[in-house]
Amino acid sequence: MAAALQRVITQVGRVILGKEHQIRMALACMLARGHLLIEDLPGVGKTTLAHVLARSLGLAFHRIQFTSDMLPADIIGVSVYDRDASDFKFHPGPIFSQLILADEVNRATPKTQSALLEAMEEHQVTAEGETRRLPEPFFVVATQNPSHQVGTFPLPESQLDRFQMRIELGYPDREAERALLQGIERRDMIATLEPCLTPGELVELQHLVKRVHVSGALFDYVQALVEHTRRSPEFVTGLSPRAALALTACTRAWALIDGRDHALPEDVQAVLPGVATHRLHPVINGVKRSGSDIAFGVLEAVPVP
């Protein structure tokens, strides 16, 4: 299975150049049954990454372009009167797919953003008084533009917490950008990709993640990191129990990607920035800190067992 995961990383890396770490983070999030938030400037490959992951993992893919006039029914679906049957018939919305790309999610109003909450947490939606299950596996990959851009509605903390990880892609390095400029159009490349896994194999890998061994000392390390954020005066609030669960799950997934059946402190350190930085809000002191700086500060403050 580790070889299959490496094939996924290699294939995605041929399209998203120079971003292997971010690709591994996204894959670890999915193996841990989480949802992914990609926050960055337009044009750096956020949408392309989601599409390539869907193709490489053999998942049914649907993109939802969020706009300021979108309604919850545009996501969940709507009942339409069928004259022949003299009854209302539910027409499922785009949420009924295995991988949903919620593109520019922070351009929609909070009411529409909240339509994703039940789907992300419970893997089901309720419409017209009836609860309907979503397909398995089910992932939401949301992209958002920086909050300073015009026409954005910042995601509330309750919705941010539903995302197991947040990553940033950033600009490519010079070598990767030259290969991008000289290479094939990315959309043409995506059309030629073959799945490296089936949805059934992906579900099997998700079950394997749960069996990756985490020692008592490593649980102590995770708890020490979480407790530090709660006690530190640097943050408005610390990491929640849900964040601690997410950190443990992603640590196991990272170890599985490396082909190991046991987790190490290095796995915790690798995934902490993706799990923690969108949940931690530094006390405003006039200095803007990046997510990586925040995570590094937490790791520096807590000794490795």
Secondary structure, DSSP 8 states (H G I E B T S, - for coil): -HHHHHHHHHHHHHHSTT-HHHHHHHHHHHHTT--EEEE--TTSSHHHHHHHHHHHTT--EEEEE--TT--THHHHEEEEEETTTTEEEEEE-TTSSSEEEEETGGGS-HHHHTHHHHHHHHSEEEETTEEEE--SS-EEEEEE--TTSTT-----HHHHTT-SEEE------HHHHHHHHHS--HHHHHHH---SS-HHHHHHHHHHHHTSB--HHHHHHHHHHHHHHHH-TTBSS---HHHHHHHHHHHHHHHHHTT-SB--HHHHHHHHHHHHTTT--B---S----HHHHHHHHHHHS---
